[in-house]
Amino acid sequence: MTTVTPASAQQSADPPPLNRRTAVAVMAVFTVLAVVAAIFGGGLLSRTATTTDGDFAGETVEVVIPLAEGGGTDTWARFVGQGLTRALPGQPGFAPVNDAGGEGIAGTNRFFATAEADGTHLLVSTATSVVPWLLGRSEVQYNFGDLTPVLANGTGAVVYARTGAGVNGPQDLVNRAAPLKFGGISATGLDLTTLVAFDLLGTDVEAIFGFEGRGPVGLALQRGEIDIDYQTTSAYGPSVQPLVDSGGAVPLFSLGQIDAAGNVVRDPNFPDIPTVVEVYRTLNGTDPSGPAYEAYRALLGVTYTYQKAMWVPQDTPPQATELLRRSAEQMGADPVFNAEAEKVLGGYPIVADPRLPERIAESYRVDDEVKGYVVGLLGTRYHVTID
């Protein structure tokens, strides 16, 4: 009688044991792999990103956001990062990584030390992380001069005052009987540009720092607790314009924008409001110059015109860097993207033209005289010491 073994039993039967020579060979292969992983951290076993062939297919673009989730920079980075990956040939994956701590300094330090220079690792910068670098704070271990920007985006701001404080125009900023009270968050953050503008104009102000945000500052002005404030573009319309319309406040100047030639020009969102340079000219009869003006112009570029940017390590292959930049430029010219971006970008364009690295390098170049002026201003007038 012949016994037939079912196919299922044949499939589940144990395979024959390896002979000694085969077993030794298999063990040797695993030993080599283990040694390689231990020495190189598994790097040699990972697939190298292929971003120099004009196609990001199969890759994942990791965007490091050195601030917490849910804030303005996080919202911006996720929106722009998704748009960029859709614009890249091959439409790679998008992986936002929040690495918060130390006002954006800690995550930026880690990116600078560990990011892969292959085009798939990008860093988000904002004024919070750039100003401490400009000031040379001791905890900063990164250098924007050793990174390459692939895109940038700006915002604007308007300085205004309450009429109840006796301010009806820029002429009321100087030669006052009593200083105007300014509400601030931190002298070494975004407020710094406005503080330098005040000094450039000779504005008589007394600063009160420690507010939790510009929203609380605006409310304090409406209650008469402070006299002068600035609000960025997204907040000015809903929170300040009604106060101006009712006669309770007056716009004094916009912080302006830096154009492609490096000049201070009117903010396109506030075409009827003069810039700091125009107000200086009205008050003094000449154009501004010297360390205070150079500091203002440098800070304006860093904190407003190029407030947010995405960067790759300087050693990233030029083919990958150029593809990222070109894709960002195409994204910024796409009417569908711009229609979606109206609320997030506030009407300011994505800047990614071929001269972007050159213009940002110029804006981020602060000589010792200018830096000395800023450090001195903070120390003598606002009692802030830079370590």
Secondary structure as UniProt FT lines:
FT   HELIX           7..12
FT   HELIX           20..40
FT   TURN            41..42
FT   HELIX           43..45
FT   TURN            57..58
FT   STRAND          60..65
FT   TURN            69..70
FT   HELIX           72..87
FT   TURN            89..90
FT   STRAND          93..98
FT   HELIX           102..104
FT   HELIX           105..114
FT   STRAND          121..125
FT   HELIX           127..135
FT   TURN            138..139
FT   HELIX           144..146
FT   STRAND          147..153
FT   STRAND          157..162
FT   HELIX           163..165
FT   HELIX           170..173
FT   STRAND          180..183
FT   TURN            187..190
FT   HELIX           191..201
FT   STRAND          205..208
FT   HELIX           214..222
FT   TURN            223..224
FT   STRAND          228..232
FT   HELIX           233..235
FT   HELIX           236..240
FT   HELIX           241..245
FT   TURN            246..247
FT   STRAND          249..254
FT   STRAND          257..258
FT   TURN            260..261
FT   STRAND          264..265
FT   TURN            268..269
FT   TURN            271..272
FT   HELIX           276..284
FT   HELIX           291..300
FT   HELIX           301..305
FT   STRAND          308..313
FT   TURN            314..315
FT   HELIX           318..333
FT   HELIX           335..345
FT   TURN            346..347
FT   STRAND          350..351
FT   TURN            354..355
FT   HELIX           356..363
FT   HELIX           368..382
//
